[in-house]
Amino acid sequence: MDLSIYDNSDFDRGAPRWKEAVWTFVRFFFFQNALPWPSSLRCALLRAFGAKIGRGVVIRANVNISFPWRLKIGDHVWIGEDVGILTLAAVTIESNVCISQRVYLCTGSHDFRREDFKLRVASITVREGSWIAAASFIAPGVEIGDGAVVSAGSVVFDSVAPKSFVRGNPARPEGRDLRSEIRDRSQRDQ
């Protein structure tokens, strides 16, 4: 690669530079620090910058959201400490989702095969009832299916099927699907 020819001028940031500058200030004081600001305040600030935020959303300290105008969060979502959400493309987190501490949702990367190291972006969707456990990485273009679980420390490059459990680097399905396991445990407990 030759970074002297890198050109990102065609990237659409989704908002005017002044809005991005104001967001950087707000992010610094209300999101990217250890102060225990109430989640309701953080949600209101995200909404003011164009994010679509549902009811009962919990956002912990030191969360880094690059462009809130590309973020959509459903109802009753938990976002843990030190989570990074790189919204170079849209990120959708549906209802009843837990994004644990130090997870990184990454919508952008570079094409290392090209001499100009071209930026590539793709959206991420986390479907309802899913859990992404601590310190996991979710790559551009990934969809986490309904009710899926991503184990702690996993690196997810491919979409995850609904009701499945994945783990590892790269993340791979582990065992039976969660529906079968829940049904079997329920029958044993009766």
Secondary structure, 3 states (H helix, E strand, C coil): CCHHHCCCCCCCCCCCHHHHHHHHHHHHHHCCCCCCCCHHHHHHHHHHCCCEECCCCEECCCCEECCHHHEEECCCCEECCCCEEECCCCEEECCCCEECCCCEEECEEECCCCCCCCEEECCEEECCCCEECCCCEECCCCEECCCCEECCCCEECCCECCCCEEECCCCEECCCCHHHHHHHHHHHHC
